[in-house]
């Protein structure tokens, strides 16, 4: 015959059953590695966000796997840049992510937008040539500052994470969203966000010092993915090999870029790991330009809270190294 449970045991069991069930952290899904890194930093010690675009895949033409579709259907928070970058998510959010809160960074207050540059050749603004402050202030169609013009007209450059000041705004927005959804872990989110903010300020200062000696040097990129980084640190991009990274440029376009490299004395042409390097070799053939590689999304980097800092430091090192005068 089994002994009857003691009164003390029964009271303890009743007390435990009466406690409210402690829910886990929100289920968070993030589109691309750099944004995932910042979200992971805010959630550190509490939970892990799910990353969609992994490895060297490009967000411009990505296709969801079944497991990722399931993750979206269960998500409570989805963080993405917006339809200008992750077009593959538009329909998925309308069908699979209907129950989730969606944080669209291109529409988030505090995130500064720049208009997409037209064509594949650009000129420096007068204030940059004269060495004045290089805050990103492009003009809209109606003369309004670029932040509002891009936001109103839907023609923003989507690579907004490459400005560390935008990184700070993203951290604030993610932290606020998580604190509202999960107040029990609010103190942890706030503390993580404060640490990230300090690191981002320090990162901007280091990059400013590293890139100051090469600001005037002209260069060409593979595609126009670096406008935010260039504007923040006053760099002198003069063109891109291709206007659309998914469409190879024709012979006429390549000839025009090569002529621009020679005319302006472009010191470097930057390739990208996600796209065919033979195009860049073709463009620099017969010129004095060097070749280096830039990676705007961290294709070869391990996902996680440290990726964002590794990514921007890598960009800074690539620009500084290739644009510096040869010994």
Secondary structure in CASP SS format (residue, H / E / C, confidence):
PFRMAT SS
TARGET T0000
AUTHOR 0000-0000-0000
METHOD secondary structure of the structure
MODEL  1
X C 1.00
X C 1.00
X C 1.00
X C 1.00
X C 1.00
X C 1.00
X H 1.00
X H 1.00
X H 1.00
X H 1.00
X H 1.00
X H 1.00
X H 1.00
X H 1.00
X H 1.00
X H 1.00
X H 1.00
X H 1.00
X C 1.00
X C 1.00
X C 1.00
X C 1.00
X C 1.00
X C 1.00
X C 1.00
X C 1.00
X C 1.00
X E 1.00
X E 1.00
X E 1.00
X C 1.00
X C 1.00
X H 1.00
X H 1.00
X H 1.00
X H 1.00
X H 1.00
X H 1.00
X H 1.00
X H 1.00
X H 1.00
X H 1.00
X H 1.00
X C 1.00
X C 1.00
X C 1.00
X C 1.00
X C 1.00
X C 1.00
X E 1.00
X E 1.00
X C 1.00
X C 1.00
X C 1.00
X C 1.00
X C 1.00
X C 1.00
X C 1.00
X H 1.00
X H 1.00
X H 1.00
X C 1.00
X C 1.00
X C 1.00
X C 1.00
X H 1.00
X H 1.00
X H 1.00
X H 1.00
X H 1.00
X H 1.00
X H 1.00
X H 1.00
X H 1.00
X C 1.00
X C 1.00
X E 1.00
X E 1.00
X E 1.00
X E 1.00
X C 1.00
X C 1.00
X C 1.00
X C 1.00
X C 1.00
X C 1.00
X C 1.00
X H 1.00
X H 1.00
X H 1.00
X H 1.00
X H 1.00
X H 1.00
X H 1.00
X H 1.00
X C 1.00
X C 1.00
X C 1.00
X C 1.00
X C 1.00
X E 1.00
X E 1.00
X E 1.00
X E 1.00
X H 1.00
X H 1.00
X H 1.00
X C 1.00
X C 1.00
X C 1.00
X C 1.00
X C 1.00
X C 1.00
X C 1.00
X E 1.00
X C 1.00
X C 1.00
X C 1.00
X C 1.00
X C 1.00
X E 1.00
X C 1.00
X C 1.00
X C 1.00
X C 1.00
X H 1.00
X H 1.00
X H 1.00
X H 1.00
X C 1.00
X C 1.00
X C 1.00
X C 1.00
X C 1.00
X C 1.00
X C 1.00
X C 1.00
X C 1.00
X E 1.00
X C 1.00
X C 1.00
X C 1.00
X C 1.00
X C 1.00
X E 1.00
X H 1.00
X H 1.00
X H 1.00
X H 1.00
X H 1.00
X H 1.00
X H 1.00
X H 1.00
X C 1.00
X C 1.00
X E 1.00
X C 1.00
X C 1.00
X C 1.00
X H 1.00
X H 1.00
X H 1.00
X C 1.00
X H 1.00
X H 1.00
X H 1.00
X H 1.00
X H 1.00
X H 1.00
X H 1.00
X H 1.00
X H 1.00
X H 1.00
X H 1.00
X H 1.00
X H 1.00
X H 1.00
X H 1.00
X H 1.00
X H 1.00
X H 1.00
X C 1.00
X H 1.00
X H 1.00
X H 1.00
X H 1.00
X H 1.00
X H 1.00
X H 1.00
X H 1.00
X H 1.00
X H 1.00
X H 1.00
X H 1.00
X H 1.00
X H 1.00
X H 1.00
X H 1.00
X H 1.00
X H 1.00
X H 1.00
X H 1.00
X H 1.00
X H 1.00
X H 1.00
X H 1.00
X H 1.00
X H 1.00
X H 1.00
X H 1.00
X H 1.00
X H 1.00
X H 1.00
X H 1.00
X C 1.00
X C 1.00
X C 1.00
X E 1.00
X E 1.00
X E 1.00
X E 1.00
X C 1.00
X C 1.00
X C 1.00
X C 1.00
X C 1.00
X H 1.00
X H 1.00
X H 1.00
X H 1.00
X H 1.00
X H 1.00
X H 1.00
X C 1.00
X C 1.00
X E 1.00
X E 1.00
X E 1.00
X E 1.00
X E 1.00
X C 1.00
X C 1.00
X C 1.00
X C 1.00
X C 1.00
X C 1.00
X C 1.00
X C 1.00
X C 1.00
X C 1.00
X H 1.00
X H 1.00
X H 1.00
X H 1.00
X H 1.00
X H 1.00
X H 1.00
X H 1.00
X H 1.00
X H 1.00
X H 1.00
X H 1.00
X H 1.00
X H 1.00
X C 1.00
X C 1.00
X C 1.00
X E 1.00
X E 1.00
X E 1.00
X E 1.00
X C 1.00
X C 1.00
X C 1.00
X C 1.00
X C 1.00
X C 1.00
X H 1.00
X H 1.00
X H 1.00
X H 1.00
X H 1.00
X H 1.00
X H 1.00
X C 1.00
X C 1.00
X C 1.00
X C 1.00
X C 1.00
X E 1.00
X E 1.00
X E 1.00
X E 1.00
X C 1.00
X C 1.00
X C 1.00
X C 1.00
X C 1.00
X C 1.00
X C 1.00
X C 1.00
X C 1.00
X C 1.00
X C 1.00
X C 1.00
X C 1.00
X H 1.00
X H 1.00
X H 1.00
X H 1.00
X H 1.00
X H 1.00
X H 1.00
X H 1.00
X H 1.00
X H 1.00
X H 1.00
X H 1.00
X H 1.00
X H 1.00
X H 1.00
X H 1.00
X H 1.00
X C 1.00
X C 1.00
X C 1.00
X C 1.00
END
